[in-house]
Amino acid sequence: MGSKKIIAVHLLNDFSGSPLVFSQALEGLQKAGHEVILHTSKNREGFLSKLKLKSVYFPYRFVANAWGRMLLFTMSQVILFFQLLKYRNEDVIIYVNTLLPFGAALAGKFMNKKVVYHLHESYIRPKQLKDFLRFIASNIADTVFYVSNYLSQVEPLKNVKSLVIYNALPDEFVKQSEGFSYHMVQQDKFCVLMICSLKTYKGVHEFISLAQRHPNHRFELVLNASELEVQQFFSDEESSLNLFIYPAQRNLHPFYQRASLVVNLTNPALCIETFGLTLLEAMCYGVPVIAPPVGGPSEFVLEGVNGYTVDVRKMNELDITIENIASDQKTCLNLSAGAKLTSQKFRSSYLQEQVNTVIRLL
């Protein structure tokens, strides 16, 4: 019941949602007096880089070629498996972030250690890989954390204890947003913002189409990708004067401060969002949101209260919703107030308390 030694494992350290949430959980474990050692890739900076804890690295990087990516992924998990064997004579808990680092779970099983999974998404391709990863987790995990009720329902691990722990806003993010006053229009423009991965299913092309159809508004797209990757992806795309595209950013606060509206345009036919952290970050700044009508976002995006839910495939409805918000200041400010209130229910202290409670009992 005292302090534990936690071996935390994450595959690709970057500035996406899963390492952000994982970093909060690990910070909470440290504050509670547990020793935390992080195993992750070192190829790029990310949210896990800021943690002040001992880190052990294994080689892995994302490559566009599917076969090359699978080879690098498999090699990284073999190396990770043997890295973790050094803990075989220690009393440790293996804490695995996402389904991907299966080498850590196999090492935990081999050493007869407790294994905890923190699951953030269900979109893993190809299907054979996902089935394999689910098989490993189902047969090894002692406990699994889900970031939404939706995810717990669509990705149940049979005979594994589970707990829904909603994603939360980091304390430092909340602190930086304090005192900010939302304005519907900034610099004479209604600004629509989307922050996402550089994936087609995230609605990147639909966002560009929106910019072309709404020339009087400013559209900003921030992608979790390098500048070269962004240039290559949009090399054949017709540009709009009101569209501004940015590579991965260390500091997103200026973008939320400029935003009049934040959208998540993930296509439900291709991928269903399990949470949608950028929507919550937007709400912290009092920014209204538009989200998909299914999945995790629908659990906290309340119709007419803090935003709206619209299927990206219904472009006409999306156009009308954006214009209704942009043209009605009273509605926009009411949504802003509702968004701010919603964000206050998602604080990191609650997430950390739930994770610590489970870890203490293992």
C-alpha positions as CSV (number, residue, x, y, z in Angstrom):
1,M,0.0,0.0,0.0
2,G,3.1,2.3,0.2
3,S,5.1,3.8,-2.6
4,K,5.5,1.7,-5.8
5,K,8.0,1.5,-8.6
6,I,6.3,2.2,-11.9
7,I,7.8,1.3,-15.3
8,A,5.9,3.6,-17.7
9,V,6.0,2.8,-21.4
10,H,4.9,4.9,-24.4
11,L,5.8,4.2,-28.0
12,L,6.0,7.6,-29.9
13,N,6.7,10.7,-27.8
14,D,5.1,13.7,-29.6
15,F,2.6,16.5,-29.0
16,S,-0.6,14.5,-29.5
17,G,-3.2,13.7,-26.9
18,S,-2.2,10.3,-25.5
19,P,1.3,11.4,-24.3
20,L,-0.2,14.6,-22.9
21,V,-2.6,12.7,-20.8
22,F,0.0,10.1,-19.9
23,S,2.3,12.8,-18.7
24,Q,-0.3,14.1,-16.3
25,A,-0.8,10.6,-14.9
26,L,2.9,10.1,-14.4
27,E,3.2,13.5,-12.7
28,G,0.5,12.5,-10.3
29,L,2.3,9.3,-9.5
30,Q,5.5,11.2,-8.8
31,K,3.7,13.6,-6.5
32,A,2.2,10.7,-4.6
33,G,5.7,9.4,-3.9
34,H,6.0,6.6,-6.4
35,E,9.2,6.1,-8.3
36,V,8.6,6.4,-12.1
37,I,10.9,5.3,-14.8
38,L,9.9,6.1,-18.4
39,H,10.7,3.9,-21.4
40,T,9.9,5.7,-24.7
41,S,11.4,6.6,-28.1
42,K,13.9,9.5,-28.4
43,N,13.5,10.5,-32.0
44,R,11.5,13.7,-31.3
45,E,10.4,16.1,-28.6
46,G,6.9,15.7,-27.1
47,F,4.9,16.1,-23.9
48,L,6.8,13.4,-22.1
49,S,10.1,15.3,-22.7
50,K,9.2,17.8,-20.0
51,L,8.9,15.2,-17.2
52,K,11.6,15.2,-14.6
53,L,12.1,11.5,-14.3
54,K,14.6,8.9,-15.3
55,S,14.1,7.9,-18.9
56,V,15.3,4.9,-20.9
57,Y,15.0,5.0,-24.7
58,F,14.4,2.5,-27.4
59,P,14.7,3.2,-31.2
60,Y,11.5,4.0,-33.0
61,R,10.3,6.6,-35.5
62,F,7.2,7.0,-37.7
63,V,7.8,6.4,-41.4
64,A,5.3,6.8,-44.2
65,N,5.9,3.4,-45.8
66,A,3.6,0.8,-44.1
67,W,6.1,-2.1,-44.4
68,G,9.0,0.0,-43.1
69,R,6.8,1.2,-40.2
70,M,5.8,-2.3,-39.3
71,L,9.4,-3.4,-39.3
72,L,10.6,-0.6,-37.1
73,F,7.6,-1.1,-34.8
74,T,8.4,-4.8,-34.4
75,M,12.1,-4.2,-33.8
76,S,11.3,-1.6,-31.2
77,Q,9.1,-4.0,-29.3
78,V,11.7,-6.7,-29.3
79,I,14.3,-4.2,-27.9
80,L,11.7,-3.0,-25.3
81,F,11.0,-6.5,-24.1
82,F,14.6,-7.2,-23.3
83,Q,15.1,-3.7,-21.8
84,L,12.3,-4.4,-19.3
85,L,13.8,-7.8,-18.3
86,K,16.3,-6.0,-16.0
87,Y,13.4,-5.4,-13.6
88,R,12.7,-9.1,-13.2
89,N,14.1,-9.2,-9.6
90,E,12.3,-5.9,-8.6
91,D,8.8,-5.2,-7.4
92,V,7.5,-3.1,-10.2
93,I,4.2,-2.3,-12.0
94,I,4.3,-2.0,-15.8
95,Y,2.1,0.9,-16.9
96,V,1.5,0.8,-20.7
97,N,0.1,3.8,-22.6
98,T,-2.1,2.7,-25.6
99,L,-2.3,-0.8,-27.0
100,L,0.8,-0.4,-29.1
101,P,3.8,-1.2,-26.7
102,F,3.0,-4.9,-26.6
103,G,6.6,-5.7,-25.8
104,A,6.2,-4.2,-22.4
105,A,3.1,-6.3,-21.7
106,L,4.8,-9.5,-22.8
107,A,7.8,-8.6,-20.5
108,G,5.4,-8.0,-17.6
109,K,3.8,-11.4,-18.2
110,F,7.1,-13.1,-18.5
111,M,8.3,-11.6,-15.2
112,N,4.9,-12.1,-13.5
113,K,4.4,-8.4,-12.8
114,K,1.2,-6.4,-12.6
115,V,0.4,-4.7,-16.0
116,V,-1.9,-1.6,-16.3
117,Y,-3.0,-0.3,-19.7
118,H,-4.2,3.3,-20.4
119,L,-6.3,3.2,-23.6
120,H,-7.0,6.3,-25.7
121,E,-8.2,5.2,-29.1
122,S,-9.6,2.3,-31.1
123,Y,-8.3,3.3,-34.5
124,I,-5.4,0.9,-35.3
125,R,-4.7,-0.4,-38.8
126,P,-4.3,-2.9,-40.2
127,K,-7.1,-4.8,-38.4
128,Q,-4.8,-7.9,-38.0
129,L,-2.4,-5.7,-35.9
130,K,-5.2,-4.4,-33.7
131,D,-6.6,-7.9,-33.2
132,F,-3.1,-9.1,-32.1
133,L,-2.7,-6.1,-29.7
134,R,-6.1,-6.7,-28.2
135,F,-5.3,-10.4,-27.7
136,I,-2.1,-9.5,-25.9
137,A,-3.8,-6.9,-23.6
138,S,-6.8,-9.1,-22.9
139,N,-4.6,-12.0,-21.7
140,I,-2.1,-9.9,-19.8
141,A,-3.6,-6.7,-18.4
142,D,-4.7,-6.6,-14.7
143,T,-6.4,-3.2,-15.1
144,V,-7.3,-1.0,-18.0
145,F,-8.1,2.7,-17.9
146,Y,-10.4,4.1,-20.7
147,V,-10.7,7.8,-21.6
148,S,-14.4,7.6,-22.3
149,N,-17.5,5.5,-21.8
150,Y,-17.6,5.1,-25.6
151,L,-14.2,3.5,-25.7
152,S,-14.9,1.2,-22.8
153,Q,-18.0,-0.1,-24.7
154,V,-16.3,-0.6,-28.1
155,E,-13.0,-2.0,-26.8
156,P,-13.9,-4.1,-23.8
157,L,-11.1,-6.4,-22.6
158,K,-12.7,-9.6,-21.3
159,N,-12.1,-10.5,-17.7
160,V,-9.9,-7.3,-17.1
161,K,-10.8,-4.8,-14.4
162,S,-11.6,-1.5,-16.1
163,L,-12.2,2.2,-15.1
164,V,-13.2,5.2,-17.1
165,I,-11.0,8.1,-16.4
166,Y,-11.8,11.1,-18.5
167,N,-8.9,13.1,-20.0
168,A,-8.1,16.3,-18.1
169,L,-6.6,19.7,-18.7
170,P,-3.0,20.1,-17.3
171,D,-2.8,22.6,-14.4
172,E,-0.3,24.7,-16.4
173,F,-2.7,24.9,-19.3
174,V,-5.5,26.0,-17.1
175,K,-3.3,28.6,-15.4
176,Q,-2.2,30.1,-18.7
177,S,-5.9,30.5,-19.7
178,E,-7.0,32.2,-16.6
179,G,-8.0,35.8,-17.0
180,F,-8.5,35.4,-20.8
181,S,-11.6,37.1,-22.1
182,Y,-13.2,35.4,-25.1
183,H,-14.2,37.6,-28.0
184,M,-16.3,36.3,-30.9
185,V,-14.3,38.3,-33.5
186,Q,-10.6,39.1,-33.2
187,Q,-8.8,41.3,-35.7
188,D,-12.0,41.9,-37.6
189,K,-12.2,38.2,-38.5
190,F,-14.3,35.2,-37.2
191,C,-11.5,32.6,-36.8
192,V,-12.2,28.8,-37.1
193,L,-9.4,26.6,-35.7
194,M,-8.7,22.9,-36.0
195,I,-5.8,21.1,-34.4
196,C,-5.3,17.5,-35.4
197,S,-3.0,14.8,-36.8
198,L,-2.1,14.9,-40.4
199,K,-4.5,12.2,-41.4
200,T,-7.2,12.2,-44.1
201,Y,-9.8,10.7,-41.7
202,K,-9.3,13.7,-39.4
203,G,-11.2,15.9,-41.9
204,V,-8.2,17.8,-43.2
205,H,-9.5,18.2,-46.7
206,E,-13.0,19.0,-45.5
207,F,-11.5,21.8,-43.4
208,I,-9.7,23.3,-46.5
209,S,-13.1,23.0,-48.3
210,L,-14.7,25.0,-45.5
211,A,-12.1,27.7,-45.9
212,Q,-12.9,28.0,-49.6
213,R,-16.6,28.2,-49.0
214,H,-16.4,30.8,-46.2
215,P,-14.0,33.4,-47.6
216,N,-15.0,36.1,-45.0
217,H,-13.7,34.0,-42.1
218,R,-10.1,33.1,-41.1
219,F,-9.3,29.4,-40.9
220,E,-6.3,28.1,-39.0
221,L,-5.1,24.4,-39.2
222,V,-2.4,23.2,-36.8
223,L,-1.1,19.7,-37.7
224,N,0.9,17.3,-35.5
225,A,3.5,17.0,-38.2
226,S,6.8,18.5,-39.4
227,E,6.9,21.4,-41.8
228,L,8.3,19.1,-44.5
229,E,5.5,16.6,-44.0
230,V,2.9,19.4,-44.2
231,Q,4.4,20.8,-47.4
232,Q,4.5,17.3,-49.0
233,F,0.9,16.6,-48.0
234,F,-0.5,19.8,-49.4
235,S,1.7,20.1,-52.5
236,D,-1.2,19.5,-54.9
237,E,-3.8,21.3,-52.8
238,E,-5.3,24.6,-54.0
239,S,-4.6,27.3,-51.4
240,S,-7.0,29.9,-50.1
241,L,-6.0,33.4,-48.9
242,N,-8.0,32.9,-45.7
243,L,-6.4,29.6,-44.8
244,F,-3.3,29.3,-42.6
245,I,-1.6,26.0,-42.1
246,Y,0.9,25.3,-39.3
247,P,3.2,22.4,-38.4
248,A,3.3,21.0,-34.9
249,Q,3.4,23.7,-32.2
250,R,5.0,23.7,-28.8
251,N,2.7,26.5,-27.7
252,L,-1.0,26.3,-28.7
253,H,-2.2,29.1,-26.4
254,P,-2.0,31.9,-29.0
255,F,-4.1,29.8,-31.4
256,Y,-6.9,29.2,-28.8
257,Q,-6.8,32.9,-27.9
258,R,-7.4,33.9,-31.5
259,A,-10.1,31.3,-32.1
260,S,-13.7,32.2,-32.4
261,L,-14.7,28.5,-32.9
262,V,-12.8,25.2,-32.7
263,V,-13.9,22.3,-34.8
264,N,-13.2,18.5,-34.9
265,L,-14.1,17.1,-38.3
266,T,-13.1,13.5,-37.9
267,N,-15.1,11.4,-40.3
268,P,-17.2,8.8,-38.3
269,A,-17.2,6.5,-41.3
270,L,-13.4,6.2,-41.1
271,C,-12.7,6.8,-37.5
272,I,-14.7,7.5,-34.3
273,E,-13.1,9.9,-31.8
274,T,-12.7,8.4,-28.4
275,F,-12.4,11.8,-26.6
276,G,-11.2,14.9,-28.4
277,L,-8.8,16.8,-26.1
278,T,-8.5,19.8,-28.3
279,L,-12.2,20.5,-27.8
280,L,-11.7,20.5,-24.1
281,E,-8.7,22.8,-24.4
282,A,-10.8,25.2,-26.5
283,M,-13.5,25.2,-23.8
284,C,-10.9,26.2,-21.2
285,Y,-10.6,29.4,-23.2
286,G,-14.3,29.7,-23.5
287,V,-14.3,28.9,-27.2
288,P,-17.4,27.2,-28.6
289,V,-16.9,23.9,-30.5
290,I,-18.3,21.8,-33.2
291,A,-17.7,18.0,-32.8
292,P,-18.7,14.7,-34.3
293,P,-22.1,13.4,-33.1
294,V,-20.7,10.1,-32.0
295,G,-17.9,8.8,-29.8
296,G,-16.2,10.4,-26.8
297,P,-16.9,14.1,-27.8
298,S,-20.6,13.5,-27.6
299,E,-20.1,12.8,-23.8
300,F,-19.2,16.4,-23.1
301,V,-20.1,18.5,-26.1
302,L,-23.7,19.5,-25.2
303,E,-25.9,20.7,-28.0
304,G,-26.6,24.4,-27.7
305,V,-24.8,24.6,-24.3
306,N,-21.1,24.7,-25.2
307,G,-21.2,23.9,-28.9
308,Y,-22.9,21.6,-31.5
309,T,-22.4,18.1,-32.9
310,V,-22.4,17.8,-36.7
311,D,-21.3,15.0,-38.9
312,V,-18.6,16.2,-41.3
313,R,-20.3,14.3,-44.1
314,K,-23.2,16.8,-43.8
315,M,-21.4,19.7,-45.3
316,N,-24.5,21.9,-45.7
317,E,-25.4,21.5,-42.0
318,L,-21.8,22.3,-41.1
319,D,-21.9,25.4,-43.2
320,I,-25.2,26.6,-41.6
321,T,-24.0,25.9,-38.1
322,I,-20.8,27.9,-38.6
323,E,-22.6,30.8,-40.1
324,N,-25.3,30.8,-37.3
325,I,-22.6,31.0,-34.7
326,A,-20.6,33.6,-36.5
327,S,-23.6,35.9,-37.1
328,D,-25.2,35.7,-33.7
329,Q,-23.1,37.3,-30.9
330,K,-25.6,36.5,-28.1
331,T,-25.6,32.8,-29.0
332,C,-21.9,32.7,-29.4
333,L,-21.3,34.3,-26.0
334,N,-23.8,31.9,-24.3
335,L,-21.9,29.0,-25.9
336,S,-18.6,30.5,-24.6
337,A,-19.9,30.7,-21.0
338,G,-21.2,27.1,-21.2
339,A,-17.8,25.9,-22.6
340,K,-15.9,27.5,-19.7
341,L,-18.2,25.9,-17.2
342,T,-17.7,22.5,-18.8
343,S,-14.0,22.7,-18.8
344,Q,-13.9,23.2,-15.0
345,K,-15.2,19.6,-14.6
346,F,-12.0,18.2,-16.2
347,R,-9.0,19.0,-14.0
348,S,-5.8,17.0,-13.8
349,S,-6.1,16.5,-10.0
350,Y,-9.1,14.3,-10.5
351,L,-7.4,12.2,-13.2
352,Q,-4.3,11.8,-11.0
353,E,-6.3,10.9,-7.9
354,Q,-8.1,8.1,-9.8
355,V,-4.9,6.7,-11.3
356,N,-3.1,6.8,-7.9
357,T,-6.0,5.0,-6.2
358,V,-5.7,2.1,-8.5
359,I,-1.9,1.9,-8.4
360,R,-1.9,2.0,-4.6
361,L,-4.1,-1.1,-4.5
362,L,-2.1,-3.2,-6.9
